[in-house]
């Protein structure tokens, strides 16, 4: 406990008005914890970390952590992060986005950030719903699930964040849950240390807006569901009937250099062609 | 401004290319954009030039929204950054122009106006984005909008745009039109020291004393780059002096009022006009962009015909140069405002006029220039 308290004092903003804005039972605070523990594990200085968040419940995480924090516009966190990383590659740039933020309004930016392989870690908090606006379906709402904007059940299919970003060219892609906290810490710590564009999807329960309307009696049931549904990647592949199960772990890790590195090399090459930096 | 002994480099440039010269002279090291006619030469020229600079970064983004995001990010990281676009792309920038105004992020947006709404007339001139430049982003926010009427002025006003952005911590929009952007003219290339170059004020106090949006006499808070030890919060939500979200009426009011005041207090510095034969004029043309060039000839011809005609060229469109215009409205019996739209700046002139004199407009929206003879007919 003393260790937790120490991390809180070191990484959270004491002059920010607490408590957190999150509802009781929300998993976002656990992701915030994983983020702080990962930065601590890598011994990054708070000055070199830039956290860019989008709009929505997850976007509010930025205000609480004592890094350089930017609370951007809805869906655009990755565009600002791209500018920041290219302007100063020495910074460790992390984006925090929700599922609606990253995949709906920001979907174009997500696939292009992956294609570009910009040196940013994208932490996507997937709770299957638009929480802050009061419970509308998102691009990850499972077919058949209920929300205020699909009161008869979702007719559309859902994006698989892992498959989408993998196909778009992200350097590394992994998925964890807020129930499997140690694994989530590990996935995030690894992603932060890798070059290029790294995606970490964190499944996090939203009882207030999603669970209540979809047959969960309480928050604990949602955590039970995450515990039961999530299966390590290899075990998932061996399942006879994978329906209702979600694979977790790291799905790709290419380790290619980020755009900022390739750009710097091009500049250097140009300089050498012109004869020593003129 | 020249030293007689030194031979200056001259070039035969497009307005768009002169913008690039101006941006580089002003210290711009970051460009992010998306191709769109008739602004593309700015992007292509930046793509060639910036990688040759030690820290230069050029990015082609997936759309204008992303371009603006990257420019904001780069500026927060301490760069002088810009993008360029035209009509439809300008509309896509608006969301984040509002974010830049709210977070007081210095940056420059060049938009080359083409004809018509929507896809309109992509290769013809227009001036239909004047009010969009002022009010395109949602919510009340101050903004600076500049204009240029020839190739040397494209260079000069781009420098001014960067200087204003840095001085006032504001997005600055440079409104060009297709004709000005695609006219090729001889210009002298700037040498270091030709222009006074401003860079944003950074905090002198230690990080623990720094409040990112603290009230001050000037109203423009100092701004450190991300990663320099001043860990603060940037948000598009209304925020308190520490940068954290607030909805307390007194804190919201103080923030918005300071954002307007930091511009309002410096009208004398910001509101730029060029006067041509205006001192003894009793008939005045008020114009900007390519129309100002037609107006210049019309005024000269009117003078030859014995009319006391004059010309006021607006280099600053917003905040509208009221002090310059009002003085002339008092002195003239007739003011004519020609523009390539249905009356976007004449609206401002009439607002200032309040019955002082007669204001006539010439509006052309068919993708063609307003000719000198069209203006001459109205003033003689």
Interface residues (C-beta under 8 A of the other chain):
Chain A: X13 X15 X16 X17 X46 X47 X48 X50 X52 X62 X63 X66 X67 X68 X69 X70 X71 X72 X73 X76 X78 X79 X80 X81 X82 X83 X84 X85 X86 X87 X88 X90 X91 X108 X109 X112 X263 X266 X267 X270 X271 X274 X277
Chain B: X30 X32 X51 X52 X54 X56 X57 X59 X61 X62 X63 X65 X66 X67 X68 X69 X70 X71 X72 X73 X74 X75 X76 X77 X78 X79 X81 X95 X96 X99 X225 X226 X227 X228 X229 X231 X232 X233 X234 X235 X236 X237 X242 X244 X245
